[in-house]
């Protein structure tokens, strides 16, 4: 075994990524205060090839130069919009047939491995580093996903939790439906 060199790793170019089919998952990033967390969410979203990032509330956008330190160019490969209202984005997704899910600890969690093919397309909400997803948003959700905690802490950093959840969702989608297609 040996570590591959950067030029040995086969990856699509940014222009090719724009034309590849995306996994049917949109994400609302609401009131995330750290621009570094937002940048990390962009980078993970590129790796997972999600449909769209909706940045809402006071979540920073790619215009902030410090986002580029963690996004490493993903701000140019992930479709994104700056939305004043998370709830209006969620209403639009609901009308378009998306299931709505929060990445939050609730009294009714759904294990990601129990998500059905009918629950895709899916719109996932991630929230503030301290307060999590707003209670008013939680009330509108169909599903809530949480990352099991086995230590003393009750939560993970939002960008870390997002990375775990989004890849579990992508794996689940691919197991149920196969890779995304343009059809």
N, C-alpha and C positions, 0 to 999 in steps of 0.2 A: 504494500500500500504506500502511496505517496500523495502528498497534497498537490492538487492541480494548480497550475499557474493561471493567472487571470485570463490570458489569451486562449487557454485550453477549455474554458468553461463556455459551453454553447448557450447563448442567450439571444433572444430577439433584440433587434435594435429598437430605440424609442419609436421610430416611425413605424416599424413592424408591429409593435405592441398596440399602437392606436387602431390597427385593423384586425387584431385578434379578438375572437369572441370572449366576452367577460363572464365570470360566474354571476348568476342572478342575485347579487347581494349589493344593496346600496347601504351606505352608512351615514348616520347623522352624528356629528361630533359636536356636542352641545356644551358650551361654557367650560371648555378645557383651557385652563389658564396658562400652562407652560407651553411656550412655542416649541420647545424641544420635544415635548410629548406629541404635539401636532405633527412635527416633522417626522418623528418615528412612525406615527400612524400612516402618514403618506407613504413612507418606504415599505411598510408592511402591506399596505393596500396594493402597491405596485406588484409586490411579490405574489400576492394572492389573486391578482388580476380581478379586482372587484369592479362593479359597474361605475360607481360614483361616490365621491365624498361630498357631503353637505355640511359646511362649516356654519354653525349657528351660535347665536348669543354672542358672547365676547371671545369666542375661539379665534385665535390669530389665523391669518391667511399667509399664503406664499409671498405676499409683498414684504413681509417681515424678513429681513436678511438672515436672522439667526435660525429661521426654520430650515434654511438650506444646509446648515451644519449637520442635521440629523436626517433630512429627507434625501440628501445626496443625489438630487436630480429627479426624484420621484414626483416632485411638484409639477414636472413637465410631462409625465407619463400617465398620471391619474387624473381622470376628469373630476373637476371640483367646482363648486359654486359657494359663494358666501351668501347665506340666507339669514335674514333677520329673525325669522320665527321657525323654531324646530317643529312646532305643532302644525303649521301650514304645510311643511314638507311632508310630515307624516300623513296628513289628510290626503295630499296628492297621491302618495304611495298607496294608501288604503284604497282610494278610488281606482287606482291602476291595478288592483288585485294583489298587492304585496301583503304578506303577513308582517306584523310589526313586533319587534322583539327588543328588549332592553338587556344590556349587559349589567346586571344589578342583582344584589342579594334581596330576594323577596320571600314571602311566605308560600309562593307557588312556583318554585323553580322547575324548568324543563331541562333535563339532560340533553345535550346536543345530539347524543347518539339515539335519541328518540324522536328527533325531527323527521317528519315525513316528506315525501316528494311534493305533496300538495301544499306544503308550507313555504315552498319556493315559488316565485321570487320572494325575497325577504329583505326587510329594511331593519338594520340593527342600529340602536342608539347607544352611544357611550357618553358618559357625563363627566362632570367635574371631579378633579382628583380627590377632593375631600368630601363633598356633599353627594357625589354620585349623580344619578339621573333624577331629575326633578320629580316630585310626587305627582304633579299634575300630568306629566308625560307617562309615568308608570300606569296610571289609570286607563290609558288608551291602548296599552300593549296586549297582544295576544299571547306572547311568550316572554319569559325572563330566563336568561342564562346566567349561571354563576360558575366561577372557577372554584373547585373544591380547595379548601384550606386545611392543611394538616399541622400547622404550627400555631404559634401564639397570635399572630396577626390575623385580622379578619379580611384583609383585602390585599391586592397587588397594585402596583403602579398601573395607571390606566392604559398606557401604551403596551405594557407587558401583557396585561389581561386581554387587551384587544388582539394582540398577536396570537395568543393561545386560542381565543374564541374564534377568530376569523379563519384560522387554519383548520380548526375542528369543523367549522361550518362548511368550508370548501371540501374537506375530505368527505363529509357526510353527503353533500350534494353529488360529488363525483361517484360515491358508492351507490347512491340511489339512481342517478340519472346519467352518469358518464360525464366526460369532459363537455364543456359548453360548446355549442355550435351556433352558427349564424342563422339556423333555420327558425 
